[in-house]
Amino acid sequence: MHEFTIEFLSDRELYQYYMPFVKSGGLFVRTPDQFDLGDEIKLEVTLPDALEASIVIGKVCWLTPVGAQNGTPAGVGVKFEEDEDHVRNQIEKLIGRLLSSSEPTLSM
């Protein structure tokens, strides 16, 4: 299983990486490494103003290869599969006001 540590310093940054169109929630992870859809990923996520990180287990559901259009950074979208700390709910509370924004994100 691949592991990533992600720390978000602001709500706006979190909005850029969150994937609200994924039913169970998901995050975009910048990486030049290649993955396949369905690969299992362990995320250690620290949300803005959080005192400690939360662990989320997910699967790759989105691929942005190196050299993608519009200068979009390479990476993968990770769909939450095991979210015991309810990271999805915490994220949506933090960025709820931004979810209706027309500002582009790293995945859409």
N, C-alpha and C positions, 0 to 999 in steps of 0.2 A: 504494500500500500504506500502511495506517495503521500508526503506530508508537507504542508505549507503553514507558515505563521504569517498572519495578516493583522496589522494594527491600523485602525482608522482614527485619524486625529480630529475629523470634523464630520458633521452631518452631511455636508455637501459632498465630501469625498466618499462617504458611505453610499450616498445616492448614486454616484457614478458607477459603483461596483455592484450594487444590488440588482437582482433580476426578479422583479415583481411578477413577471409573466409566467414564472415557474410556480406551479401549484403549491408545492411544499416549501417554496423559497429557494433562493440560490444566490451565489456570489460569483463574480468574475475574478479570476486569479491571473495576474500577469506572469507569464513565463514563456521563455523561448523553447522550452522542452516540448517534445511531441507526445501527444496522448491519443488514445482511441476513445470513441464514445463508449460509455459504460465503465471506464477505468475507475477504480475506487480511490478516493482522496480523503485524507484526514486534514481538517482545517482547525488551526488554533487561532480563534478570532478574538481580538480585543476591540470592543466598540468604544466610541468617543466617551470619555469620562468614566469608563469602567475601571474597577480596581484590579480585576483579574481577567484572564482569557477564558473563553468557553470553547469546548470541543464540539465540532460538528463532523459527522461522517457523511460523505456524499459520493455522487457519481458524476463523471463528466457527461454533460448534456449539450455542450456548445463548444465549438472549436474556432478560434481565430488564428490562422497561421501567420508566421513571419511574412511580412510583405503584403499584408492585407490592404484593401483599398482605403483611401482617405487617411492614411497614416495611423489607422487604429492599431493599438499595441497588440502584440501576440499574447495569447493566453487561452484559458479554458473557462467555461462556465461550469460551476459545480452545483448540482441539484442536491438539496438537503435530503438525506435519507434517515439519519439518526440525529435528532436535535433535542437531546434531553434537557438542555438549558433554555430551550425555547428562544433561540437566537433569532429566528424569523420574527416572532412577535416583538422582541426587543427592537429589532431593526425597524419594523413598520411603525412602532411608536415614535422612534427617534426621527424618522424621515417622512412621516405621514403627510405633512404639509407639502413636501416636495414631490410626492408620487404622481400628482397631476401635472407636473411641470412638462413643458415641451422641450426642455433642454436635453440634448442627446446624452446617452450614457455610453459606457464602453461595450455594451452588448446590443444595443438597439439604436 
